[in-house]
Amino acid sequence: MTSQREKNRELARDFYTTAFIENRHREACERYVGERYIQHNPFVPDGVEGFLKFFEDWEPNTNPDYEQKILRIIADDELVAVHATIRTSAEDRGTVLVDIFRVENDKIVEHWDVYMEIPDPATIPHGNGVL
């Protein structure tokens, strides 16, 4: 039997893949986001409509070189963290990010994120990288 933690992990993966990798934001919201959606990103309004309005002008809509990849997903009860990368061109080192989703009643109801540009490896004081 699949645990609720694993169901939440799969839900976040499916939402993330549909919304950000396949660039199908509306479909992702209809399938995976609850009626109440609380946003903690300072640029995105609360609610599904706020999310959709923000992503209308998102770079993947017009940039064929845009690429987003999931590196790992960590689930802890109702919280799920998606660790991913974004690249806008072959020359771009990219951005590493972590999106955190809170799941309630099998729907995503809250979101936080943190991100940073991937630095030049020569500037990192260790050999571990940032990924």
N, C-alpha and C positions, 0 to 999 in steps of 0.2 A: 504494500500500500504506500502511495506517495505521501510524504509528509507535507504539511502546510508550508513549511520553509521551502521545500523543493518546488511546490506549486507557485509560490511567490517568485522564486528564482526564474522559473520558466516564463511566467507572466512578464517580468521585467525584460528578459531576453527577447521575447516575442514583440513587446512594445518597442523596444530600442531598435530592433532589426527593421520592423515595419516603418517606424517614424523616421529614423535617422540614417539607416543604411540603404533602405529602399525608397526613402523620400516620399512616403505615403502618410503624411501627418494626419489628415482627417480620418482615414481608415483606422490608424493606430488609436486615435482618441475614441472613436466610436466603439472599438472592440475592447480596449484595455483601461480606459480612464473613467473614474467615477464622476457622478454628477457634481460633486464638490471636489475641486482640484486646487490645492494650496501651493503657491509658487514662492520659492525663496531666491530665485535668480533675480538680481536687481534690474534686469532689462526686460523681463517677461511678465505680463500681467497675470493675475489669478484667473482660474477658470479655463475651460477648453477653448472658448472663443478667443481669449487673450493669447493662449498658446498658438492657436492657428493663425491669428493676425501677425504675431511675431515671426512665424516661420514662412509666411507668404513671400517674404523678401530674402529668404535664407540662401546662402551662396550655392548649395548644390542644385538649386533650381536653375541656375544659369552656368555653372562651372562644371564641364565634363571631367575635369581632372580631380575634382573633390573626392576624397576617399575617407571613410570612417570605418574603424575596425574595433571590435570588442576584443580585449585582451583577456579579461577574466570577469567573473561575476561572483560576488560574495553575498550570501543571504544569512540574515540573523533575525529570525521571527518575522515581524512585519516590515523590516527594513532590508532593502536590497541595494547593493552598490555595484555599479557597472563601471569597470576601469577600461578606458578606451583611448584610441588615438584618432586625430584628424590630420589630414594632409590636404593642402590645396593645390599642390603641383608636385612634379617629380623632384624639383629642387628644394622644396620645403621640408625642413626637418620635422615640422608638425607641432601639434599641441597634444599634450596628454591631459586627460580629464577623468574625473570620477563623478558620475551622476548617482545620487542616492534617492531612491523611491520608497515611499511608505505605502504599503498595500493594506487595504481594508475591504473585507467582503469580496475578495477576488478582483478588486479594481485598484488602480493606482490613484491615490488621493492627495499625495504630497510629493514635492520634489526639491532637492538641494543640488548644487553642483560646485565643483572647484576645478580649476584648470590652470595650466601654465604652458608657455612655449617650451618646446624641447630645446635645451641649450646645446651649443657646440660641445661635443664630447671633450675637446681639449681644455675647456674651462671648468670641467667637473673635477673636484679634488679627490676623486676615487674612481675605481674602474667598474662601478656597479651600474652606471647609467641611471635613467629615471623611469624606465619602464619595468 
